[in-house]
Amino acid sequence: MASNQSGIALKNDVSEQTPAAFDFRSDTVTTPTPSMLQSILSIATHGDDVFHEDSTTNALESFITTLTGKPAAVFVLSGTMGNQLSIRSHLAQPPHSILLDQRCHIYNYEAGGAAVLSQAQITPVTPANGMYLTLDEVRAAVVDSDDIHYAPTRLICLENSLNGVIMPLEEIRRITAYARRKGIKMHLDGARLWNVVAAGGGDLKEIIAEFDSVSLCFSKGLGAPMGSVVVGEEAFVQRVRHFRKMVGGGTRQCGIATAPARTAIEEVFLGGGKLKVPCDTNMVWLDLESLGVDADDIPMEAQRAGLKWDWERIVVHHQICDEAIGKLEDVLRKLAEKARARGGMLPEGKKARARYTQPDDE
């Protein structure tokens, strides 16, 4: 395993490059490794998962329960499906509301699913620290009243990591303790929880123990072709299975998806690799405005260097190669030189950011 000048451990050399080796746009661009593809060909049985007869899928779900410490797990086709089925399974009868971070995926990038599927009102909260919600903010926003004018808070949804920032485990514990006193359920969008654990943000079981349900993604940083998993208590997961079938998520011989998912966990998450310098997770957000960098210059300079990168966020993943890091450093230098040549000022009428956020749809 190699490391670049910044001390970041990298897994791939030129001989191992994939189409994602020079792509800094997102960790969703990771592609299946040869061993993941081989796992599909090595499936011993092709049972029907709707009937719980697919041994590959059953084995993955059992493996996940051991890994996470939750009693039950169910494979779903995407992170969005996992989040929405979890929300629907927690909420029984309106009126009810969900409290969450206003920047999160559930609120912004899931097509209004909570309103459509769960008839839930959303209470979005903006964290004052710009990084993560605190107990004080949650307490101030929770609707804990029998007043018939309001929709009481029945569910708190957190996301970890969010925009690459780790939510401290102690803050999660404070929020969970409060929620349990109030009878409010807790769900975690853990699409990138693997990154949180790898970066030292807590033990996987310890984090997951604070939530009634968690959705974990296989297809982002882990590089599997598709899929996520929802974990929780057995009765809850059975409800998720019911709603999964309702929305068309029941699949038949889905071992072709769950086999590479397990390989991805074993190779990428459990396979080692360490950071030499501290970093929250796998995202870097650049303050373009303070440097006077024109956001439109980013994709142009990146393309010239043979990279894919198009806005203020840089995302690394296990398939980025050493050569790509070197090219990125060159691009950053050129962007800074252009900004200095303009005296650190943006061209008239220009904004630093190409866009405020960019979804990583699942």
PyMOL commands that set and color helices and strands:
alter all, ss='L'
color gray80, all
select helices_A, chain A and resi 14-16+27-29+34-41+49-51+55-68+79-90+105-108+113-118+135-141+169-182+193-198+204-208+234-246+255-269+288-291+297-304+322-341
alter helices_A, ss='H'
color red, helices_A
select strands_A, chain A and resi 2-3+9-10+72-76+97-101+121-125+153-159+185-190+213-217+228-232+283-285+313-315
alter strands_A, ss='S'
color yellow, strands_A
deselect
rebuild
show_as cartoon
